[in-house]
C-alpha cells in the first residue's frame, strides 16, 4: 500500500508536470501571437521602408550634377552642389510661387482655425433649438469630397468675383475643410469639464473671455493637430488651385511643379531640386507636429 508520503510525492510530481505543460502552452501561444503580429505588421514595415528609400532618393539627388545623376543613381553625391536648387529658385522663379503658397496656406489655416473653433465651441457648450440638426449638417459635409463639390463652388466663386485670386482659394479651402475641423474640435470641447466654465462665470468672466482665455489654451493640442493637417493639405493641393487659378504669377507650388516638369522632363536633377524645394517645408512641419497629430486626434475622438 502507498504511504502518505508517497501520495504527496505523486501529487507534487503531477503538479510540477502540469505547471510545465501550462508554461509550454503559454510560450507556444505567445510565440503564435508574436508571429501573427509580425505577419500583420509586415505590410506596414515594408511601406515605411519603401517610403524612407524614396524620400532619401528624393532628398539626395538634387545635390548631384546631371552627369553624376546617371553615373551614381542610388549613392550619395561624390561632389555636393547647390547649382540645381539655385537654378530652380531663381531661373524658374520658384521663389514667387513659394510666396504664393505661403500666403494661401497661412491665410486658409488661420481662417479655418478661427471659424471652426468658434463654431465648435458654440455647438458643444450651448444647447439651442436646432443644435442637433446643425451638428448633423456639419457631419453631412464630411461625406462629400471636394472634387464632387468643385463645380458648384466654382460657379459661386465666379459669380462673387473670387476666381483667379487668393481670396477665392482661401474661401474654398475653408469651406471644404470646415466640417472636419468642427467635428474634431466639438468632440474635444465636449470633454472639457463644465465646472471650469461655471467657475469662470462666477468670477465675472464674459463668454468671449472664457472662450479666449480659458478654453482656447486648453485646446492647444487639438488646435496644433488641425493646424498641421490643414497646412499640409492646403500646401499640397493641386486640383482646387488648378481650377481656380489662371494667372501664371498667382500659381501655387504644386501648379508650378507640374508646369516645370512638363518643360524639363529630361533634366532629372532639376526636377528633384524642384521637388525638394516644394516638399521641404511640409517635411519640417510634419516632424514638428507629428506628436500633436496623434495626441490631438485621440483627444478629439473621445467624449
Buried (B, 14 or more C-beta within 10 A) or exposed (E): EEEEEEEEEEEEEEEEEEEEEEEEEEEEEEEEEEEEEEEEEEEEEEEEEEEEEEEEEBBBBBBBBEEBBEEBEEEEBEEEBEBBBEBBBEEBBBEEBBEBBBBBBEBBBBBBBEBBBBBBBBBBBEEEEEEEEBBEEBEEBEEEEBEEBBEEBBEBBEEEEBBBBBBBBBBBBBBBBBBBBBBBBBBBBBBBEEEEBEEBEEEEBEBEEBBEEBBBEBBEBBBBBBBBBBBBBBBBBEEBBBBBBEEEEBBBBBBBBEBBEEEBEEBBBBBBBBBBBBBEBBEEBBEEBEEBBEBBBEBBEEE
